[in-house]
């Protein structure tokens, strides 16, 4: 449940970060020309987008790090902790092991006679 929530928030932050980055005006024209108009006018809008970009970037980095740590701890926990095999399962495993041991010498003998 909590992993799904963290994943959803991380995806939402990444989409918002991409949108905010694409809205911003470039610092230079990088040989592409154009790009001289700003979406929200003067320099005040640019600083607002810079602050939002920094905040979303930090949220993305810490969110991804936190989700990774949380998932790693969860993977290291055994899903079979506290599981106790039934006596029928244990008997079936013993029978299978006995059949395997009984067949194993026959396989080696047939290979050595070839």
N, C-alpha and C positions, 0 to 999 in steps of 0.2 A: 504494500500500500504506500509506504513512505518513499520507496524507490521510484514508484510510478509518479508520485507528486514531484519529487526532485527532478526527474527526467523531463516532465512536462514544463516545469519552470525553466530548466536549462534550455530547452528548445525554444520557448517563448523569448527568453533573453537573447538567444542567438539570432532569432529573426528580427527582433527590435534593433539589435546592434547592427545588423546588416543594413536595415532600412535607414537608420540614423547616419551610418557611414556614407551611404549612397546619396543622401540628401545634401550633405556638406559640399561646399565649394572646394575645388582642388587648390593646393598652395601654388602650383605652377601649371603651365599648360603642357608640359612634358612632350612638346612637339606635336600635340594634337590640335592646338589652336582653339579658339572659342572659349567657352566656360567663364566668361567675364561677369555674368549676371548671377546674383545670389537669389535664392528662393525666398528668403524672408527679409531681404533688404540689408541695410548697413552692418556695421561690425558687431552690434549687440547680439544679433542672431547667431553669428559664428561662435561667440564665446559660450552661448547657451548649448549649442550642439557639441562643442568640445567637452563641456562638463558632462553632458548626458553620455557621450561616447566613453569617457573615462569611467564613469560610474557603471555603465553596462559592461564594459570590458573587465573591470575588477569583479563584478558580480559573476560574469561568465567564467573567469579563471578560478575563483574560489568555489563556485558551484560545481565545476567540472572536477576539481581536486577533491572536494567533499564527497561527491557522488562516487568517485573512484575509490576513495578510502572506505566508504560505507559498503560498497559492493565487494571489495576485497575482504573485508572482515566477515561479510556474510558468506562468501564462498568458502572461506577457511573453516567455517562451522560445518560439521558433518550433518547431513540430512538424515543419517541413520542413527544418530545419537539417541540412545534410549530404546532402540529397536531390538526386540528379542525374537529370534527365529523360533517358529513353532517346532514341536517335536517331529511333525510330519515332514517339514522341510529339511530338518537335520537328518532324518532317516533316508530321505531321497538323495541327499548329497552323499551320504555314506555308501549307498547302493551304487551310485554313479561312479564314485571313486574306486569301489571294488571292481566294477566292470572294466574300468579303464586299466587297472593294474592287471586284471586277468587277461586282457587283450594285448597289453603291451609286450610281454615276452613272445607271443606268437608272431607279432609283426616283426620283431627283431630276428627271429629264427628264419622266417620266410625271406627276409632281405639277405641274410648271410648265405643261404643255399643257392641264390641266383648267380 
